[in-house]
């Protein structure tokens, strides 16, 4: 699956969707340069998890 984000809002939406496919005790590693959107993505995951 390839998802392309063009804004922080898109990144949050993608994070929310990603949260729904996580399973208990899942480990996720995020790698990217400074300012690539890792924190925004995690905010979306947290919103998706409630």
mmCIF file of the C-alpha atoms, coordinates in Angstrom:
data_MODEL
# 
_entry.id   MODEL 
# 
loop_
_atom_site.group_PDB 
_atom_site.id 
_atom_site.type_symbol 
_atom_site.label_atom_id 
_atom_site.label_alt_id 
_atom_site.label_comp_id 
_atom_site.label_asym_id 
_atom_site.label_entity_id 
_atom_site.label_seq_id 
_atom_site.pdbx_PDB_ins_code 
_atom_site.Cartn_x 
_atom_site.Cartn_y 
_atom_site.Cartn_z 
_atom_site.occupancy 
_atom_site.B_iso_or_equiv 
_atom_site.pdbx_formal_charge 
_atom_site.auth_seq_id 
_atom_site.auth_comp_id 
_atom_site.auth_asym_id 
_atom_site.auth_atom_id 
_atom_site.pdbx_PDB_model_num 
ATOM 1  C CA . UNK A 1 1  ? 0.000  0.000  0.000  1.00 0.00 ? 1  UNK A CA 1 
ATOM 2  C CA . UNK A 1 2  ? 1.330  3.418  -0.910 1.00 0.00 ? 2  UNK A CA 1 
ATOM 3  C CA . UNK A 1 3  ? -0.200 6.535  0.590  1.00 0.00 ? 3  UNK A CA 1 
ATOM 4  C CA . UNK A 1 4  ? 0.995  9.992  -0.355 1.00 0.00 ? 4  UNK A CA 1 
ATOM 5  C CA . UNK A 1 5  ? 0.473  12.935 1.938  1.00 0.00 ? 5  UNK A CA 1 
ATOM 6  C CA . UNK A 1 6  ? 0.547  16.480 0.653  1.00 0.00 ? 6  UNK A CA 1 
ATOM 7  C CA . UNK A 1 7  ? -0.256 18.197 3.947  1.00 0.00 ? 7  UNK A CA 1 
ATOM 8  C CA . UNK A 1 8  ? -0.103 17.646 7.705  1.00 0.00 ? 8  UNK A CA 1 
ATOM 9  C CA . UNK A 1 9  ? -3.868 17.084 7.672  1.00 0.00 ? 9  UNK A CA 1 
ATOM 10 C CA . UNK A 1 10 ? -3.427 14.266 5.134  1.00 0.00 ? 10 UNK A CA 1 
ATOM 11 C CA . UNK A 1 11 ? -0.682 12.761 7.291  1.00 0.00 ? 11 UNK A CA 1 
ATOM 12 C CA . UNK A 1 12 ? -2.970 12.740 10.333 1.00 0.00 ? 12 UNK A CA 1 
ATOM 13 C CA . UNK A 1 13 ? -5.722 11.049 8.301  1.00 0.00 ? 13 UNK A CA 1 
ATOM 14 C CA . UNK A 1 14 ? -3.255 8.399  7.137  1.00 0.00 ? 14 UNK A CA 1 
ATOM 15 C CA . UNK A 1 15 ? -2.149 7.874  10.749 1.00 0.00 ? 15 UNK A CA 1 
ATOM 16 C CA . UNK A 1 16 ? -5.763 7.377  11.833 1.00 0.00 ? 16 UNK A CA 1 
ATOM 17 C CA . UNK A 1 17 ? -6.271 4.742  9.135  1.00 0.00 ? 17 UNK A CA 1 
ATOM 18 C CA . UNK A 1 18 ? -2.982 3.055  10.038 1.00 0.00 ? 18 UNK A CA 1 
ATOM 19 C CA . UNK A 1 19 ? -4.116 2.803  13.671 1.00 0.00 ? 19 UNK A CA 1 
ATOM 20 C CA . UNK A 1 20 ? -6.985 0.537  12.637 1.00 0.00 ? 20 UNK A CA 1 
ATOM 21 C CA . UNK A 1 21 ? -4.662 -2.120 11.213 1.00 0.00 ? 21 UNK A CA 1 
ATOM 22 C CA . UNK A 1 22 ? -2.368 -2.257 14.248 1.00 0.00 ? 22 UNK A CA 1 
ATOM 23 C CA . UNK A 1 23 ? -2.628 -5.245 16.546 1.00 0.00 ? 23 UNK A CA 1 
ATOM 24 C CA . UNK A 1 24 ? -1.926 -5.393 20.306 1.00 0.00 ? 24 UNK A CA 1 
ATOM 25 C CA . UNK A 1 25 ? 1.779  -5.096 21.164 1.00 0.00 ? 25 UNK A CA 1 
ATOM 26 C CA . UNK A 1 26 ? 2.668  -4.096 17.603 1.00 0.00 ? 26 UNK A CA 1 
ATOM 27 C CA . UNK A 1 27 ? 6.035  -2.416 17.194 1.00 0.00 ? 27 UNK A CA 1 
ATOM 28 C CA . UNK A 1 28 ? 6.304  0.376  14.649 1.00 0.00 ? 28 UNK A CA 1 
ATOM 29 C CA . UNK A 1 29 ? 9.613  1.963  13.670 1.00 0.00 ? 29 UNK A CA 1 
ATOM 30 C CA . UNK A 1 30 ? 9.530  5.351  11.989 1.00 0.00 ? 30 UNK A CA 1 
ATOM 31 C CA . UNK A 1 31 ? 12.561 6.502  10.050 1.00 0.00 ? 31 UNK A CA 1 
ATOM 32 C CA . UNK A 1 32 ? 12.869 9.813  8.285  1.00 0.00 ? 32 UNK A CA 1 
ATOM 33 C CA . UNK A 1 33 ? 14.718 13.062 8.172  1.00 0.00 ? 33 UNK A CA 1 
ATOM 34 C CA . UNK A 1 34 ? 13.936 16.015 10.395 1.00 0.00 ? 34 UNK A CA 1 
ATOM 35 C CA . UNK A 1 35 ? 10.615 17.545 9.387  1.00 0.00 ? 35 UNK A CA 1 
ATOM 36 C CA . UNK A 1 36 ? 9.416  14.565 7.370  1.00 0.00 ? 36 UNK A CA 1 
ATOM 37 C CA . UNK A 1 37 ? 6.172  14.218 9.356  1.00 0.00 ? 37 UNK A CA 1 
ATOM 38 C CA . UNK A 1 38 ? 6.897  11.398 11.790 1.00 0.00 ? 38 UNK A CA 1 
ATOM 39 C CA . UNK A 1 39 ? 5.411  13.226 14.778 1.00 0.00 ? 39 UNK A CA 1 
ATOM 40 C CA . UNK A 1 40 ? 2.332  14.307 12.825 1.00 0.00 ? 40 UNK A CA 1 
ATOM 41 C CA . UNK A 1 41 ? 1.860  10.700 11.705 1.00 0.00 ? 41 UNK A CA 1 
ATOM 42 C CA . UNK A 1 42 ? 2.061  9.491  15.318 1.00 0.00 ? 42 UNK A CA 1 
ATOM 43 C CA . UNK A 1 43 ? -0.496 12.132 16.334 1.00 0.00 ? 43 UNK A CA 1 
ATOM 44 C CA . UNK A 1 44 ? -2.837 10.612 13.762 1.00 0.00 ? 44 UNK A CA 1 
ATOM 45 C CA . UNK A 1 45 ? -2.185 7.116  15.091 1.00 0.00 ? 45 UNK A CA 1 
ATOM 46 C CA . UNK A 1 46 ? -2.977 8.285  18.627 1.00 0.00 ? 46 UNK A CA 1 
ATOM 47 C CA . UNK A 1 47 ? -6.207 9.890  17.447 1.00 0.00 ? 47 UNK A CA 1 
ATOM 48 C CA . UNK A 1 48 ? -7.137 6.683  15.658 1.00 0.00 ? 48 UNK A CA 1 
ATOM 49 C CA . UNK A 1 49 ? -6.509 4.603  18.759 1.00 0.00 ? 49 UNK A CA 1 
ATOM 50 C CA . UNK A 1 50 ? -8.640 6.921  20.867 1.00 0.00 ? 50 UNK A CA 1 
# 
